């Protein structure tokens, strides 16, 4: 079992990053793809980083079920973004 104080510190950092960086960027990407936009290299790199990070923090989230709902909602948002982006690519959406 991990140190509860270490977990608390990691969770605080993750929540701060979610509020200040990840959520605003995800909402901007959602708006972009909802308007028919396509993801650029920077957008794709951001999503790749998010998916990589989510794999690394999965054990932490599993130890703290009180945060599983927000993690699932964020993953749902990223899924919606990628699905819409793929549809836009296939339809030849704007860059």
C-alpha positions in Angstrom: 0.0 0.0 0.0 1.2 3.5 -0.8 1.8 6.2 1.7 -1.5 8.1 2.3 0.3 11.4 2.5 2.1 10.7 -0.8 -1.3 9.8 -2.4 -2.8 13.0 -1.0 0.0 15.1 -2.5 -0.3 13.4 -5.9 -4.1 13.9 -5.9 -3.7 17.6 -5.1 -1.3 18.0 -8.0 -3.5 16.1 -10.4 -6.6 18.1 -9.4 -4.7 21.4 -9.8 -3.5 20.4 -13.2 -7.0 19.3 -14.2 -8.5 22.6 -13.2 -5.8 24.9 -14.5 -4.6 23.0 -17.7 -6.4 19.9 -18.7 -10.0 20.8 -18.4 -9.7 24.2 -20.1 -7.7 22.7 -23.0 -10.1 19.7 -23.3 -13.1 22.1 -23.5 -11.4 24.2 -26.1 -10.6 21.1 -28.2 -14.3 19.9 -27.8 -15.5 23.3 -29.1 -13.0 23.1 -32.0 -14.1 19.6 -33.1 -17.8 20.4 -32.5 -17.4 23.3 -35.0 -16.0 20.9 -37.6 -12.3 21.6 -36.9 -9.5 19.1 -37.2 -6.8 18.4 -34.6 -3.4 19.7 -35.4 -0.1 18.2 -34.2 -0.1 20.2 -31.0 -3.7 18.9 -30.2 -2.7 15.3 -30.9 0.4 15.6 -28.7 -1.7 16.9 -25.9 -4.1 14.0 -26.1 -1.3 11.5 -26.3 0.2 13.0 -23.2 -3.2 12.8 -21.4 -3.7 9.2 -22.4 -0.2 8.3 -21.3 -0.6 10.1 -18.0 -4.0 8.4 -17.4 -2.3 5.0 -17.6 0.3 6.1 -15.0 -2.2 7.4 -12.5 -4.7 4.5 -12.9 -3.4 2.7 -9.8 -3.8 5.9 -7.7 -7.4 6.4 -8.9 -8.2 2.8 -8.1 -7.0 3.3 -4.6 -9.2 6.4 -4.3 -12.7 5.6 -5.6 -13.9 9.0 -4.6 -12.1 10.3 -7.6 -13.2 7.7 -10.1 -16.2 9.5 -11.3 -14.3 12.7 -12.3 -11.7 10.5 -14.0 -14.4 8.6 -15.9 -16.0 11.9 -17.0 -12.7 13.3 -18.2 -12.0 10.1 -20.2 -15.5 10.4 -21.6 -14.7 13.9 -22.7 -11.5 12.9 -24.4 -13.3 10.0 -26.1 -15.9 12.4 -27.4 -13.2 14.7 -28.7 -11.3 11.9 -30.5 -14.5 10.4 -32.0 -15.6 13.8 -33.3 -12.1 14.6 -34.6 -12.0 11.3 -36.5 -15.4 12.1 -38.0 -14.2 15.5 -39.0 -11.0 14.1 -40.6 -13.1 11.6 -42.6 -15.4 14.3 -43.7 -12.5 16.6 -44.7 -13.3 19.2 -42.0 -11.5 22.5 -41.7 -8.0 22.7 -40.2 
